[in-house]
Amino acid sequence: MKTTTSRITVVPEVITYIEKNLGTKLTLFELARRSYYNPAYFGRLFKEYTGKSITAFIGQKRISRAIEMLKATDKPIEQIGELVGYMDKKQFYRQFKNYTGMTPGAVRRGSIGVTLQTLPGNVQVVVGRGLAPAGWCGLVP
């Protein structure tokens, strides 16, 4: 049986692994295997610690990293999508818009104020001024 200490430390270790490997395929099964836990149990443990499912957490981290790269580099948007783990351009655009309410191009142009906010547990969330509903197009003054 795993000790309480190992259960407490395993999620931060997995979070570090996720952050270092965003560009690779990350699944609940693989992350649980790396931690020597049953996937169902590990999924519950992870959600208990972070408040998010592993899938949601990974998606949020990928989009957060993409926002950082869009603002800091001139790399093509499609390349940024690949670097953060989206091999399908359409999936990257769809997920980006789902998380932020904006397109990657709008974030790059700086037309809408988007920032990353760090919550307790070193969890970053995307925060935007007047996040737009799907289908909205325009500039926020």
TORRO-595654 format. One line per field, with one value per residue (C-alpha): x, y, z. Coordinates in nm, 3 decimals, decimal comma, padded with zeros to 5 digits, m for minus. Layout:
X [X_...]
Y [Y_...]
Z [Z_...]
//
This chain:
X [00,000_00,123_00,193_00,007_00,330_00,372_00,013_00,076_00,398_00,297_00,062_00,316_00,571_00,325_00,244_00,616_00,635_00,335_00,485_00,815_00,647_00,353_00,463_00,423_00,120_00,002_m00,273_m00,423_m00,315_00,048_00,073_m00,083_00,154_00,454_00,332_00,250_m00,119_m00,438_m00,563_m00,909_m00,764_m00,494_m00,752_m00,949_m00,633_m00,527_m00,869_m00,878_m00,543_m00,594_m00,972_m00,945_m00,940_m00,605_m00,742_m00,867_m00,542_m00,326_m00,545_m00,523_m00,144_m00,107_m00,314_m00,134_00,203_00,071_m00,033_00,315_00,473_00,233_00,327_00,701_00,795_00,733_00,691_00,400_00,077_00,062_00,416_00,325_00,027_00,258_00,512_00,245_00,110_m00,152_m00,059_m00,387_m00,413_m00,796_m00,791_m00,547_m00,762_m01,080_m00,928_m00,768_m01,100_m01,281_m01,037_m00,997_m01,295_m01,045_m00,831_m00,453_m00,411_m00,616_m00,399_m00,082_m00,202_m00,276_m00,624_m00,771_m00,610_m00,524_m00,312_m00,218_m00,307_m00,142_m00,371_m00,273_m00,093_00,091_m00,205_m00,221_m00,550_m00,620_m00,790_m00,920_m01,089_m01,439_m01,377_m01,588_m01,854_m01,797_m01,852_m01,778_m01,534_m01,412_m01,166_m01,187_m01,075]
Y [00,000_00,350_00,581_00,907_01,095_00,925_01,013_01,377_01,405_01,208_01,472_01,759_01,526_01,444_01,814_01,881_01,595_01,732_02,082_01,946_01,720_01,920_01,853_01,477_01,253_01,264_01,031_00,935_00,575_00,668_00,916_00,665_00,394_00,621_00,679_00,311_00,380_00,241_00,494_00,536_00,591_00,822_01,028_01,079_01,162_01,415_01,582_01,593_01,774_02,014_02,045_01,943_01,622_01,531_01,599_01,945_02,023_01,920_02,117_02,426_02,395_02,352_02,660_02,861_02,767_02,852_03,199_03,254_03,151_03,360_03,668_03,600_03,450_03,492_03,118_03,027_02,952_02,598_02,529_02,657_02,422_02,129_02,236_02,230_01,891_01,948_01,760_01,857_02,228_02,225_02,067_02,332_02,619_02,460_02,397_02,741_02,906_02,683_02,780_03,150_03,254_03,392_03,277_03,240_03,521_03,762_03,685_03,733_04,070_04,171_04,282_04,134_04,141_03,785_03,698_03,392_03,388_03,150_02,996_02,810_02,488_02,666_02,609_02,865_02,973_03,184_03,511_03,754_04,089_04,024_03,673_03,646_03,384_03,147_03,312_03,664_03,871_04,215_04,420_04,513_04,872]
Z [00,000_m00,084_00,208_00,258_00,187_m00,149_m00,241_m00,148_m00,349_m00,657_m00,803_m00,787_m00,949_m01,227_m01,273_m01,319_m01,570_m01,761_m01,776_m01,910_m02,167_m02,303_m02,661_m02,620_m02,598_m02,236_m02,120_m01,786_m01,843_m01,913_m01,624_m01,382_m01,506_m01,450_m01,093_m01,024_m00,964_m01,109_m01,373_m01,215_m00,869_m00,999_m01,190_m00,867_m00,672_m00,935_m00,941_m00,562_m00,560_m00,854_m00,883_m01,249_m01,446_m01,598_m01,947_m01,850_m01,667_m01,963_m02,205_m01,989_m01,955_m02,331_m02,407_m02,137_m02,288_m02,635_m02,512_m02,370_m02,701_m02,909_m02,710_m02,687_m03,027_m03,398_m03,455_m03,684_m03,498_m03,636_m03,511_m03,165_m03,167_m03,242_m02,980_m02,710_m02,813_m03,081_m03,397_m03,565_m03,651_m03,635_m03,290_m03,166_m03,295_m03,156_m02,812_m02,802_m02,875_m02,621_m02,344_m02,425_m02,636_m02,893_m03,178_m03,146_m03,399_m03,186_m02,885_m03,088_m03,218_m02,862_m02,955_m02,638_m02,295_m02,202_m01,904_m01,706_m01,340_m01,095_m00,834_m00,517_m00,603_m00,888_m01,122_m01,402_m01,557_m01,862_m01,772_m02,032_m02,018_m02,148_m02,281_m02,590_m02,662_m02,953_m03,290_m03,161_m03,357_m03,269_m03,069_m02,704_m02,650]
//
